[in-house]
Amino acid sequence: MLLLALDTATPAVTVALHDGADVVASSSQVDARRHGELLLPAVDRLLAGAGLRLDAVTGIVVGVGPGPYTGLRVGLMTADTFGLALGVPVHGLCTLDGLAYAADLSVPFVVATDARRKEVYWARYTDSRTRVGDPAVDRPADIADQVAGLPAVGAGALLYPDTFPDVHGPEHVTAAALASLAAERLAAGEELPEPRPLYLRRPDAQVPKNYKVVTPK
């Protein structure tokens, strides 16, 4: 097994290789505006540094968000392209699950990433491997009662200390954590989700109302 994992759902552009037993190599860069520019060169450097070719990859793991539309689709489209070109399966994993896994907590906690617009993408966990319910997007003040007393993980939690006063673990997801979680679940015989995006809200770009048609009739 050689899994190529990647995620662009947060400001981190992150890639990793996993051989089924351990992380072979990993790389992360935090730059919210350059996902498309940074991702493929990062994959190339990672493979070259590990002395491997892309055709050695037997499966792709991609973070499906939740995340902003533009950044998230870079990772998903890249993963789909690799999967088609190599003829290998493409597995999706919730980006919040990767953050939870990396936090390695054995008590109930919450993961929150920055959703912009003064909101967070968030989910609750009973431990680092078990999510409670589906991810959501909300204003921190609106979920204060639901997360009260829980430790928090992620950059979204750091932005709102009034709602998340007890912050632990990494700010952003790493592909290394996603790859390790995927390898663990695959080894246990679990079926991983399809690589479908979790946008949770409509993209900012919209067709203007009362759009004027200028093509000839």
C-alpha positions as CSV (number, residue, x, y, z in Angstrom):
1,M,0.0,0.0,0.0
2,L,1.1,3.5,-0.7
3,L,-1.5,6.2,0.0
4,L,-1.1,9.8,-1.2
5,A,-3.1,12.1,1.1
6,L,-3.8,15.8,0.5
7,D,-6.0,18.5,1.9
8,T,-6.8,22.1,0.9
9,A,-9.9,22.7,3.1
10,T,-8.0,25.0,5.5
11,P,-5.3,27.6,4.9
12,A,-2.8,24.7,5.0
13,V,-1.8,23.1,1.7
14,T,-0.8,19.7,3.1
15,V,0.3,16.4,1.5
16,A,1.7,13.1,2.8
17,L,2.6,9.5,1.8
18,H,1.7,6.5,3.9
19,D,2.8,2.9,3.3
20,G,0.1,1.3,5.4
21,A,2.3,1.1,8.5
22,D,3.6,4.6,8.9
23,V,3.9,8.0,7.3
24,V,6.7,7.9,4.7
25,A,6.9,11.7,4.1
26,S,4.8,14.8,4.7
27,S,4.7,18.5,3.9
28,S,2.5,21.4,4.9
29,Q,2.5,25.1,3.9
30,V,0.0,27.6,5.3
31,D,-1.1,30.0,2.6
32,A,-4.9,30.6,2.2
33,R,-4.6,32.2,-1.2
34,R,-2.3,29.8,-3.1
35,H,-3.7,26.4,-2.9
36,G,-3.8,25.9,-6.6
37,E,-0.2,27.2,-7.0
38,L,1.3,25.1,-4.2
39,L,-0.4,21.7,-4.2
40,L,1.1,20.0,-7.3
41,P,4.7,21.2,-6.6
42,A,4.3,19.9,-3.1
43,V,3.3,16.5,-4.4
44,D,6.3,16.4,-6.8
45,R,8.7,17.4,-4.0
46,L,7.3,14.8,-1.6
47,L,7.6,12.0,-4.1
48,A,11.1,13.0,-5.2
49,G,12.3,13.3,-1.7
50,A,11.0,9.8,-0.9
51,G,12.6,8.4,-4.0
52,L,9.2,7.4,-5.4
53,R,7.2,7.9,-8.6
54,L,3.5,8.8,-8.8
55,D,2.7,5.5,-10.4
56,A,3.7,3.8,-7.1
57,V,0.6,5.2,-5.4
58,T,-2.1,2.6,-4.8
59,G,-4.8,5.0,-3.4
60,I,-5.6,8.6,-2.8
61,V,-7.0,10.2,0.4
62,V,-8.4,13.7,0.2
63,G,-9.9,15.9,2.9
64,V,-13.5,16.8,1.9
65,G,-13.9,19.7,4.2
66,P,-16.0,21.4,5.4
67,G,-14.1,24.4,3.9
68,P,-14.4,27.4,1.6
69,Y,-15.5,26.5,-1.9
70,T,-12.4,27.7,-3.8
71,G,-9.7,26.1,-1.7
72,L,-11.6,22.9,-1.1
73,R,-12.2,22.1,-4.8
74,V,-8.5,22.4,-5.6
75,G,-7.7,19.3,-3.5
76,L,-10.8,17.4,-4.6
77,M,-10.2,18.0,-8.3
78,T,-6.6,17.1,-7.9
79,A,-7.4,13.9,-6.1
80,D,-10.0,12.9,-8.7
81,T,-7.5,13.6,-11.5
82,F,-4.8,11.5,-9.9
83,G,-7.3,8.7,-9.3
84,L,-8.4,8.6,-12.9
85,A,-4.9,8.8,-14.3
86,L,-3.6,6.1,-12.1
87,G,-6.7,3.9,-12.0
88,V,-6.6,3.8,-8.2
89,P,-9.4,4.4,-5.6
90,V,-10.0,7.9,-4.2
91,H,-11.1,8.0,-0.6
92,G,-12.7,11.0,1.2
93,L,-12.3,11.9,4.8
94,C,-13.8,14.8,6.8
95,T,-11.1,17.4,7.4
96,L,-12.3,17.9,11.0
97,D,-11.8,14.2,11.6
98,G,-8.2,14.6,10.6
99,L,-7.7,17.4,13.1
100,A,-9.5,15.4,15.8
101,Y,-7.2,12.4,15.1
102,A,-4.1,14.5,15.4
103,A,-5.3,16.0,18.7
104,D,-5.2,12.5,20.2
105,L,-7.6,13.3,23.0
106,S,-9.5,10.6,24.9
107,V,-12.1,12.9,26.4
108,P,-15.1,14.7,24.7
109,F,-14.0,17.8,22.7
110,V,-14.8,20.0,19.8
111,V,-13.0,20.8,16.6
112,A,-13.5,24.2,15.0
113,T,-11.9,25.7,11.8
114,D,-12.3,29.2,10.4
115,A,-15.3,29.5,8.1
116,R,-14.8,33.3,7.7
117,R,-17.9,35.6,7.9
118,K,-17.4,35.4,11.7
119,E,-18.4,31.7,11.7
120,V,-16.7,28.4,12.3
121,Y,-17.0,24.9,10.8
122,W,-17.3,22.6,13.8
123,A,-18.1,19.2,15.2
124,R,-18.1,17.4,18.5
125,Y,-16.1,14.2,19.3
126,T,-16.3,11.7,22.1
127,D,-12.6,10.9,21.5
128,S,-10.0,11.4,18.7
129,R,-11.6,8.8,16.4
130,T,-15.4,9.2,17.1
131,R,-17.4,12.2,15.8
132,V,-20.9,13.0,17.2
133,G,-23.2,14.0,14.3
134,D,-22.5,15.9,11.2
135,P,-20.2,18.9,10.8
136,A,-22.0,22.3,10.9
137,V,-21.3,26.0,10.3
138,D,-22.4,28.6,12.9
139,R,-21.4,31.7,14.7
140,P,-19.5,30.8,17.8
141,A,-21.8,32.7,20.1
142,D,-24.8,30.7,18.8
143,I,-23.1,27.4,19.8
144,A,-21.6,28.5,23.1
145,D,-24.1,26.4,25.1
146,Q,-23.4,23.3,23.0
147,V,-19.6,23.4,23.4
148,A,-19.4,24.9,27.0
149,G,-16.8,23.1,29.1
150,L,-15.3,21.2,26.2
151,P,-11.6,21.4,25.1
152,A,-11.3,22.7,21.6
153,V,-9.0,22.1,18.7
154,G,-8.3,24.1,15.5
155,A,-7.6,27.6,14.2
156,G,-11.3,28.5,14.4
157,A,-11.3,27.9,18.2
158,L,-8.3,30.2,18.6
159,L,-10.2,33.0,16.9
160,Y,-13.0,33.0,19.5
161,P,-11.6,32.5,23.0
162,D,-14.9,33.6,24.6
163,T,-16.6,30.5,23.2
164,F,-13.5,28.2,23.2
165,P,-11.4,29.2,26.2
166,D,-9.6,25.8,26.4
167,V,-7.7,25.2,23.1
168,H,-5.4,22.2,22.4
169,G,-3.6,20.5,19.6
170,P,-2.8,21.6,16.0
171,E,-4.3,24.7,14.3
172,H,-4.7,23.1,10.9
173,V,-5.2,19.6,9.6
174,T,-2.2,17.7,8.2
175,A,-2.3,15.2,5.4
176,A,-0.1,12.9,7.6
177,A,-3.0,12.7,10.1
178,L,-5.6,12.1,7.3
179,A,-3.4,9.3,5.8
180,S,-2.8,7.6,9.2
181,L,-6.5,7.7,10.0
182,A,-7.4,6.3,6.5
183,A,-4.8,3.6,6.8
184,E,-6.1,2.6,10.2
185,R,-9.7,2.4,9.0
186,L,-8.8,0.5,5.8
187,A,-6.8,-2.0,7.8
188,A,-9.9,-2.5,10.0
189,G,-11.9,-3.3,6.9
190,E,-13.9,-0.1,7.0
191,E,-15.3,1.5,3.8
192,L,-14.2,5.1,3.5
193,P,-16.6,7.8,2.2
194,E,-16.7,9.0,-1.3
195,P,-14.7,12.1,-2.1
196,R,-17.7,14.5,-2.1
197,P,-17.2,18.1,-0.8
198,L,-18.7,19.3,2.4
199,Y,-19.3,23.0,1.5
200,L,-22.2,23.5,4.1
201,R,-23.1,26.8,2.4
202,R,-23.4,28.3,-1.0
203,P,-20.3,29.8,-2.7
204,D,-19.8,33.6,-2.5
205,A,-19.9,34.0,-6.3
206,Q,-23.5,34.2,-7.5
207,V,-25.1,35.0,-10.9
208,P,-26.4,38.5,-10.7
209,K,-30.2,39.0,-10.4
210,N,-32.0,40.3,-13.4
211,Y,-29.1,39.1,-15.6
212,K,-29.3,40.7,-19.0
213,V,-29.0,38.3,-22.0
214,V,-26.8,39.9,-24.7
215,T,-26.6,37.0,-27.2
216,P,-28.7,37.4,-30.3
217,K,-32.1,35.7,-30.5
